[in-house]
Amino acid sequence: MGAADTEPPSRRSYAPPPPKPTVVLRLRTFGFIGHLGQVATMTAGTLRALFKRPFELREFIHQLDSLGVASVGIVVVTSVFIGMVMSVQFAFGLQKFGGMEYTGRVVGLSFSRELAPTLTAVIVGGRIGAGMAAELGSMAVTEQLDAVRALGADPLKKLVLPRLLASIIVMPVLAAMALVLGFGGAMLITDLEFNIPADFFLRSALGTVGMKDFLSGMFKTPFFGAIIALVGCHFGMTTRGGTAGVGDSTTRTVVVISISILIADFFLTKVAILIWPAF
């Protein structure tokens, strides 16, 4: 008889049974509700801080540069190539039905109403949100946030508010830039690949895309900017567990921002259609 068979049952090691799916679902649901409550509380506190003096102007300008100017490069590259890809796909699809001349109209509508604001928010939001979570998370684990409170300052006013306002302001600008660059890339590739003259492509798009289409897309961008800033600041300021916790907060921030933007995009699109009907 082996030693393992003679070992008392109380000294044997047993692997704990895996949690039931219903338990996991319940815990994650409660955790999600808890995060929503914390974000709502932080939002209310930040809005109250908006009316308190002094305003952190230097930090606000720094965030405009960090969130906006530093994101121009990624907007240029992604928007141009997304415009080229979408133009090629639409041109091939419409060619089957003998309607390739409508490529400019389809690309113009899709970019102005949906692709420019949403894809810009998802792509740039990952960069911006991850940066906020990493920066504030590092401050949280090194107790710098506690030091700010000990000095009598409000972290929401000093740290969150400038990021929130800067994110709300830069997102419409970046989305408008993505719209112009994406449309330019689409116009270029259709001229080179499908022999559709650039002037015809431009006239076709401008004859279809109106101000209401532009406004329905830009209408979403301030909300996307607010989502990015609030989620990034929330996960950053609630970081625990040292450097590993900072990495975990950064990862969760990118995932939650992407999902939140896509969910919000559906509801904002419904509202935009009511305000600016497509037809």
N, C-alpha and C positions, 0 to 999 in steps of 0.2 A: 504494500500500500504506500503510495507516494506521500510526500510531505504536504502537498496541496490538499490531499484527501483528509489528512488528520488535522488540518488547521481549523480552529474553532470558527463557526459561522460568523461570530461577531467581528473577527479579524479579517475576513475576506473582503476584498474590494469589489463593489458592484457599480457598474456604469448606470448613472441615473437614466430613467426612461425618457425618451424624447417627449417634449410637451405636445399636447393634443393640438390639432390645427385650430380648433375653436378657441383654445386658450391663447394661442399666438395671435389670432385675428382680433380677439378682444383686447389684448395688451397693446397691439399696434393701433387699434382704433382709439383707445384711451390716450395713447401717446400723441396721436395726430390731433385729437381735440385739445390736449394740453398745449401743444405747439401753437395751435390757432389762438387759444386764449392768451398765450404769452405775446404773440405778435400783435394781437388787438390791443393789449395793455401797453405795449411799447409804442404802437402807433398813436394811441391817445395821449401818452406822455410826451411824445415828440411834437404833436400838434399844439399841445399846451406850451411847450418850450418855444414855439415859433413866436409867441407874443412877449417873450421875456428878453430883456436886454442884459448884456450887450450881445449883438449878433457876431458870430464867429466868422467874420468876413475873410480873414486870411486862410482859414481852413477851408472855407467854401471855394475860394479861388483855386486853392491847391487841388481840391477834389474835381473841379471842372477840368483842370489840366490832366489829372490822373485818370479820370473816367472818360473824358471826351477826347482830348487831343491824342492821348496815348492809344485810343481805340481806332483812330482813323486808318491805320495800316491794315488791320484785319478787316475793316469794313470795305476798303478798296478792293482787296484781293477776293474776298468771298462774294461780294455783290457782282463784280464783273464776271466771274466764272459761273455763278448761279444764273445770271442773265443769259450767258452764252449757252449753257446747258438747257435751260427752259426754252430758248428760242429754237435750238436744234430739235428738241423733242416735239414741240408744237408744229414746227415746219414739216417734219416727217409725218406726223399724224394727220395734219390737214392736207398733205400732198395726196394721201390715199383717197380723199373725197374731192379733189380738185379745188381746194380752197386755200392753197398756200399763201395767197395774197392777203388772207386775214390774219397772218401770223402777228403782225404789228399790233392789231387790235387786241388779240388774245393776250399777248405778252404785256401790253400796256395796262389792261384791266387787272390781270393777275398780280402784277408787280405793285400797282398803285393801291389796290385794295387789300392785298394779303401778304405777298412775299416780302416786300421791302420792310414793313413794320415788324412782322412776326419773326422772320428769319434773323433780322438784325437783333431783335431782342433776345432770341435764343442764343445766338453765337456770341454777341457782345456781353449778354447777361452772364454767361458762364465765366468769362474773364473778369468782369466787374465784381460779380458776387463772390467768386473765389478769392479775389484780392481783399475784399472787405472782411470775409470770414477769417482769412489767414491773419490779417493785420490785427483785427479786434480779438481774435482767438489768442494770439501771442500776448496781447496786453492782458487778457483775462488770466491766462495760466501763470504769468509773471506778476500778478497782483497789481498791475498798473491801473486797472479799473478801480480797484479798492483805494488806491492812492488818490485818484481823481475825486472819488467821493469823500475821502478823508480831508481833502483840501477845500471841501465845501462846494465843489463844482458838480454840475449835473451831467453825467455821461451822455444822456439822451440829447441834451442841448449842445454839448461840446463835440461829440463824436458822431451821433446818428443823424441829427438834423442837417448838417452840411452835406453829408453823403446823400441823404434823401432828396434834398433840393437839387443838388448837382445832377443826380441820376435822372430826375424828372425833366430837367432842362436839356441834358445832352441827348436823350433818346430821340426826340423828334428831329433834332439836327442830324444825327447819324442815320436815321431812317430816310430822311429826305436825300441825304447824300447817297445812300444805297440805292434809292429809286433812280436817281439820275445815272449813276455809274452802271447799274444793272441794265437799264434800258440802253445805254450806250454800248455795252458789251453785246447785247442781243442784236442791236442794229448792225454792228460790225460783222458778226459771224454770219448773219443772214445775207449780207452783201457778198461776203467772201465764199460762202458754201453754197448758197442757193440762188445767187445772182438776183436777189431782190434789192433794187437800188435803195440806198440809205434815205434819200429824200422821200421816196414813196412809202417806205417803212415808217418814217417819222410822221408824214401827213396822215397815214392810215391810223396810227396810234392816237395822234392829237385830235383826229376827227371823232374818236370814240371815247377817249378818256376825258372826263370833265372835272370841274372843280369839286363836285360832290364825291367823285371817286377818290380824289386826292385827300379830301378832308376825312372821308370814312376810314382811310388807312392811318392818317396821322392822329386821328382821334384816339386811337388805342395806345399810342406810344407813351404818353405820360403815365398811364396806368401800369404799363410794363416797367417803366423806370421805377415806379414806387414799389412794385413787387420785388424787383431785383434788389433794391436797397434794403427794404425791410427784412427780407429773408436772409440776405447776407449778414446784416447787422445782428439779427436775432441769433443765428447759429454761431456767429463769432463771439458775441457777448455771453453766451451760455456754454462756452467751451470748457470742458473739464478734462483732466487726465494728462497734462503735459503735452509734449510735442506730438504724441500719438493722437491725442484728442484734437489738436489743431488739424491734423490731416483728415481725421474723420469728419470734423465739422466742414472742412472745405469740400470734401466729396459729397456730403449730404446737401450742401448748399447748391452745388451745380445741378444735382438731380432734381431737387425740389423746385428750383427756379425754372428749369425746363418744363417740368410737368405743370407748374402753376401758370406759366405763360400760355401754354397750349389750352389749358382749361379756361383761363380768363379770355383767351382769344375767341372762343366759341360764343360766350355770352356778350362780349363787346361787339362782335360781328353782328349779332342779332339786334343790339341797340343801334349800331351804325346803320343797318339797313332800314330800321324804322325812321331814323332821322334823315338819312340820305338814301332814298330808294335807288336800286340799281337801274330801274327803268322809269 
